[in-house]
Amino acid sequence: MKITASIFTKITLGVLLAGSITACNQNKTADKTAASQTATSDKPEIVYINQDTLSLKYDYAKDMRKRLEDKGKSAQSDVGGRKQAFQREVAEYQKDASTLSADQRATKEQQLQRKGQELQTYEQNASAQFQNDQAGETQKLYEKVYNFSKEYAKDNGYKMVFTFTNGNTNLLFADKSLDVTADFLKKLNDAYAKEKK
Protein backbone atom coordinates (compact mmCIF):
# COMPACT_ATOMS: atom_id res chain seq x y z
CA MET A 1 0.00 0.00 0.00
CA LYS A 2 2.94 2.27 0.72
CA ILE A 3 4.18 1.74 -2.81
CA THR A 4 0.77 2.59 -4.28
CA ALA A 5 0.58 5.78 -2.22
CA SER A 6 4.11 6.70 -3.24
CA ILE A 7 3.30 6.16 -6.94
CA PHE A 8 0.08 8.10 -6.54
CA THR A 9 1.99 10.97 -4.87
CA LYS A 10 4.60 11.00 -7.64
CA ILE A 11 1.89 11.04 -10.35
CA THR A 12 0.05 13.84 -8.56
CA LEU A 13 3.24 15.86 -8.18
CA GLY A 14 4.05 15.25 -11.88
CA VAL A 15 0.60 16.45 -12.95
CA LEU A 16 0.87 19.52 -10.72
CA LEU A 17 4.34 20.29 -12.05
CA ALA A 18 3.19 19.88 -15.68
CA GLY A 19 0.16 22.07 -14.95
CA SER A 20 2.37 24.75 -13.42
CA ILE A 21 4.72 24.73 -16.41
CA THR A 22 1.78 24.96 -18.81
CA ALA A 23 0.25 27.79 -16.80
CA CYS A 24 3.53 29.71 -16.83
CA ASN A 25 3.84 29.27 -20.59
CA GLN A 26 0.26 30.48 -21.08
CA ASN A 27 0.96 33.56 -18.97
CA LYS A 28 4.02 34.35 -21.13
CA THR A 29 1.87 34.02 -24.29
CA ALA A 30 -0.85 36.18 -22.73
CA ASP A 31 1.79 38.75 -21.73
CA LYS A 32 3.18 38.78 -25.30
CA THR A 33 -0.35 39.17 -26.71
CA ALA A 34 -1.12 41.97 -24.26
CA ALA A 35 2.19 43.68 -25.09
CA SER A 36 1.54 43.46 -28.83
CA GLN A 37 -2.01 44.79 -28.33
CA THR A 38 -0.64 47.67 -26.28
CA ALA A 39 1.91 48.44 -28.99
CA THR A 40 -0.73 48.50 -31.72
CA SER A 41 -3.30 50.31 -29.59
CA ASP A 42 -0.98 53.33 -29.24
CA LYS A 43 -2.49 54.44 -32.54
CA PRO A 44 -6.18 55.26 -32.10
CA GLU A 45 -8.79 53.30 -34.00
CA ILE A 46 -11.39 56.06 -33.67
CA VAL A 47 -10.68 59.61 -34.79
CA TYR A 48 -12.66 62.71 -35.64
CA ILE A 49 -12.60 65.52 -38.15
CA ASN A 50 -13.78 69.06 -37.44
CA GLN A 51 -16.54 69.59 -39.97
CA ASP A 52 -16.49 73.37 -39.54
CA THR A 53 -12.84 73.50 -40.62
CA LEU A 54 -13.54 71.11 -43.47
CA SER A 55 -16.40 73.18 -44.85
CA LEU A 56 -14.31 76.37 -44.66
CA LYS A 57 -11.02 75.05 -46.02
CA TYR A 58 -11.86 72.17 -48.37
CA ASP A 59 -11.23 73.54 -51.86
CA TYR A 60 -14.17 71.67 -53.38
CA ALA A 61 -16.48 73.24 -50.77
CA LYS A 62 -15.05 76.68 -51.60
CA ASP A 63 -15.63 76.06 -55.32
CA MET A 64 -19.13 74.79 -54.58
CA ARG A 65 -19.98 77.93 -52.59
CA LYS A 66 -18.67 80.08 -55.45
CA ARG A 67 -20.76 78.17 -58.02
CA LEU A 68 -23.87 78.48 -55.85
CA GLU A 69 -23.19 82.15 -55.17
CA ASP A 70 -22.85 82.81 -58.91
CA LYS A 71 -26.06 80.91 -59.64
CA GLY A 72 -27.86 82.79 -56.88
CA LYS A 73 -26.69 86.17 -58.16
CA SER A 74 -27.66 85.24 -61.71
CA ALA A 75 -31.13 84.12 -60.61
CA GLN A 76 -31.60 87.26 -58.49
CA SER A 77 -30.49 89.44 -61.37
CA ASP A 78 -32.86 87.69 -63.78
CA VAL A 79 -35.84 87.89 -61.41
CA GLY A 80 -34.93 91.48 -60.47
CA GLY A 81 -34.82 92.50 -64.14
CA ARG A 82 -38.22 90.95 -64.78
CA LYS A 83 -39.69 92.68 -61.71
CA GLN A 84 -38.35 96.05 -62.83
CA ALA A 85 -39.79 95.56 -66.32
CA PHE A 86 -43.15 94.66 -64.78
CA GLN A 87 -43.06 97.67 -62.44
CA ARG A 88 -42.28 99.96 -65.38
CA GLU A 89 -45.24 98.52 -67.26
CA VAL A 90 -47.52 99.07 -64.23
CA ALA A 91 -46.25 102.64 -63.80
CA GLU A 92 -46.81 103.31 -67.51
CA TYR A 93 -50.36 101.97 -67.24
CA GLN A 94 -51.07 104.12 -64.18
CA LYS A 95 -49.79 107.19 -66.03
CA ASP A 96 -51.94 106.48 -69.09
CA ALA A 97 -55.00 105.03 -67.32
CA SER A 98 -56.94 108.27 -67.36
CA THR A 99 -56.74 108.46 -71.15
CA LEU A 100 -57.98 104.88 -71.71
CA SER A 101 -61.58 103.78 -72.06
CA ALA A 102 -63.11 101.51 -69.42
CA ASP A 103 -62.76 98.46 -71.69
CA GLN A 104 -59.12 99.26 -72.44
CA ARG A 105 -58.39 99.72 -68.72
CA ALA A 106 -60.10 96.41 -67.85
CA THR A 107 -58.16 94.58 -70.59
CA LYS A 108 -54.85 96.13 -69.50
CA GLU A 109 -55.52 95.39 -65.81
CA GLN A 110 -56.26 91.73 -66.61
CA GLN A 111 -53.11 91.57 -68.69
CA LEU A 112 -51.03 93.10 -65.86
CA GLN A 113 -52.62 90.78 -63.29
CA ARG A 114 -51.74 87.76 -65.45
CA LYS A 115 -48.17 89.03 -65.91
CA GLY A 116 -47.88 89.59 -62.15
CA GLN A 117 -48.97 86.00 -61.47
CA GLU A 118 -46.56 84.70 -64.12
CA LEU A 119 -43.76 86.71 -62.54
CA GLN A 120 -44.59 85.31 -59.10
CA THR A 121 -44.62 81.75 -60.51
CA TYR A 122 -41.32 82.39 -62.30
CA GLU A 123 -39.77 83.68 -59.07
CA GLN A 124 -40.99 80.63 -57.12
CA ASN A 125 -39.65 78.27 -59.80
CA ALA A 126 -36.28 80.06 -59.82
CA SER A 127 -36.10 79.76 -56.03
CA ALA A 128 -37.03 76.07 -56.15
CA GLN A 129 -34.44 75.45 -58.87
CA PHE A 130 -31.76 77.16 -56.79
CA GLN A 131 -32.69 75.05 -53.75
CA ASN A 132 -32.50 71.89 -55.90
CA ASP A 133 -29.08 72.96 -57.21
CA GLN A 134 -27.95 73.64 -53.65
CA ALA A 135 -29.20 70.24 -52.45
CA GLY A 136 -27.49 68.52 -55.39
CA GLU A 137 -24.19 70.28 -54.72
CA THR A 138 -24.42 69.47 -51.00
CA GLN A 139 -25.06 65.81 -51.81
CA LYS A 140 -22.02 65.72 -54.12
CA LEU A 141 -19.90 67.29 -51.37
CA TYR A 142 -21.12 64.73 -48.83
CA GLU A 143 -20.38 61.84 -51.21
CA LYS A 144 -16.87 63.15 -51.94
CA VAL A 145 -16.02 63.49 -48.25
CA TYR A 146 -17.67 60.17 -47.34
CA ASN A 147 -15.88 58.21 -50.07
CA PHE A 148 -12.56 59.84 -49.25
CA SER A 149 -13.01 59.14 -45.52
CA LYS A 150 -13.43 55.41 -46.24
CA GLU A 151 -10.10 55.35 -48.08
CA TYR A 152 -8.46 57.55 -45.46
CA ALA A 153 -9.63 55.25 -42.64
CA LYS A 154 -8.42 52.18 -44.52
CA ASP A 155 -5.01 53.71 -45.27
CA ASN A 156 -4.50 54.77 -41.64
CA GLY A 157 -6.00 51.75 -39.89
CA TYR A 158 -8.94 53.62 -38.37
CA LYS A 159 -12.13 51.76 -37.58
CA MET A 160 -14.29 54.87 -37.16
CA VAL A 161 -14.07 58.45 -38.37
CA PHE A 162 -16.49 60.87 -36.74
CA THR A 163 -17.24 64.44 -37.66
CA PHE A 164 -17.39 67.11 -35.02
CA THR A 165 -19.19 70.41 -35.36
CA ASN A 166 -19.00 73.23 -32.86
CA GLY A 167 -22.20 73.30 -30.86
CA ASN A 168 -23.05 69.69 -31.74
CA THR A 169 -24.54 68.06 -28.66
CA ASN A 170 -23.85 64.54 -29.95
CA LEU A 171 -20.15 64.85 -29.17
CA LEU A 172 -19.54 66.63 -25.91
CA PHE A 173 -15.82 65.87 -25.60
CA ALA A 174 -13.07 64.35 -27.69
CA ASP A 175 -9.37 64.36 -26.90
CA LYS A 176 -7.38 66.59 -29.30
CA SER A 177 -5.06 63.67 -30.03
CA LEU A 178 -7.95 62.08 -31.94
CA ASP A 179 -8.38 65.16 -34.18
CA VAL A 180 -7.02 64.30 -37.65
CA THR A 181 -8.63 67.27 -39.40
CA ALA A 182 -5.41 68.86 -40.66
CA ASP A 183 -4.05 65.65 -42.20
CA PHE A 184 -7.45 64.67 -43.61
CA LEU A 185 -7.99 68.13 -45.12
CA LYS A 186 -4.53 68.21 -46.72
CA LYS A 187 -5.01 64.80 -48.33
CA LEU A 188 -8.58 65.63 -49.36
CA ASN A 189 -7.45 68.88 -51.03
CA ASP A 190 -4.57 67.04 -52.73
CA ALA A 191 -7.03 64.48 -54.11
CA TYR A 192 -9.34 67.26 -55.34
CA ALA A 193 -6.44 69.11 -56.99
CA LYS A 194 -5.53 65.94 -58.92
CA GLU A 195 -9.18 65.48 -59.89
CA LYS A 196 -9.46 69.07 -61.21
CA LYS A 197 -6.53 68.60 -63.61
ChimeraX attribute file (.defattr): number of C-alpha atoms within 10 A of each C-alpha:
attribute: neighborCount
match mode: 1-to-1
recipient: residues
	/A:1	6
	/A:2	7
	/A:3	8
	/A:4	9
	/A:5	10
	/A:6	11
	/A:7	12
	/A:8	12
	/A:9	12
	/A:10	12
	/A:11	12
	/A:12	12
	/A:13	12
	/A:14	12
	/A:15	12
	/A:16	12
	/A:17	12
	/A:18	12
	/A:19	12
	/A:20	12
	/A:21	12
	/A:22	12
	/A:23	12
	/A:24	12
	/A:25	12
	/A:26	12
	/A:27	12
	/A:28	12
	/A:29	12
	/A:30	12
	/A:31	12
	/A:32	12
	/A:33	12
	/A:34	12
	/A:35	12
	/A:36	11
	/A:37	11
	/A:38	11
	/A:39	10
	/A:40	11
	/A:41	10
	/A:42	8
	/A:43	14
	/A:44	14
	/A:45	15
	/A:46	14
	/A:47	21
	/A:48	19
	/A:49	21
	/A:50	18
	/A:51	16
	/A:52	13
	/A:53	15
	/A:54	22
	/A:55	15
	/A:56	12
	/A:57	15
	/A:58	21
	/A:59	18
	/A:60	21
	/A:61	18
	/A:62	14
	/A:63	11
	/A:64	17
	/A:65	17
	/A:66	12
	/A:67	15
	/A:68	17
	/A:69	13
	/A:70	12
	/A:71	15
	/A:72	18
	/A:73	12
	/A:74	12
	/A:75	17
	/A:76	15
	/A:77	12
	/A:78	13
	/A:79	19
	/A:80	13
	/A:81	12
	/A:82	15
	/A:83	16
	/A:84	11
	/A:85	12
	/A:86	16
	/A:87	14
	/A:88	12
	/A:89	13
	/A:90	17
	/A:91	12
	/A:92	11
	/A:93	17
	/A:94	13
	/A:95	10
	/A:96	11
	/A:97	15
	/A:98	10
	/A:99	11
	/A:100	12
	/A:101	10
	/A:102	11
	/A:103	9
	/A:104	12
	/A:105	17
	/A:106	12
	/A:107	12
	/A:108	16
	/A:109	16
	/A:110	12
	/A:111	11
	/A:112	17
	/A:113	13
	/A:114	12
	/A:115	13
	/A:116	16
	/A:117	11
	/A:118	12
	/A:119	16
	/A:120	14
	/A:121	12
	/A:122	14
	/A:123	19
	/A:124	13
	/A:125	12
	/A:126	17
	/A:127	16
	/A:128	12
	/A:129	13
	/A:130	16
	/A:131	14
	/A:132	12
	/A:133	16
	/A:134	19
	/A:135	12
	/A:136	12
	/A:137	17
	/A:138	15
	/A:139	12
	/A:140	15
	/A:141	16
	/A:142	13
	/A:143	12
	/A:144	14
	/A:145	17
	/A:146	13
	/A:147	10
	/A:148	16
	/A:149	19
	/A:150	14
	/A:151	12
	/A:152	17
	/A:153	17
	/A:154	12
	/A:155	9
	/A:156	11
	/A:157	13
	/A:158	17
	/A:159	12
	/A:160	14
	/A:161	19
	/A:162	14
	/A:163	15
	/A:164	21
	/A:165	14
	/A:166	11
	/A:167	8
	/A:168	9
	/A:169	9
	/A:170	8
	/A:171	12
	/A:172	9
	/A:173	8
	/A:174	11
	/A:175	8
	/A:176	9
	/A:177	10
	/A:178	16
	/A:179	19
	/A:180	14
	/A:181	19
	/A:182	14
	/A:183	12
	/A:184	21
	/A:185	20
	/A:186	14
	/A:187	14
	/A:188	20
	/A:189	17
	/A:190	14
	/A:191	12
	/A:192	15
	/A:193	12
	/A:194	8
	/A:195	8
	/A:196	8
	/A:197	5
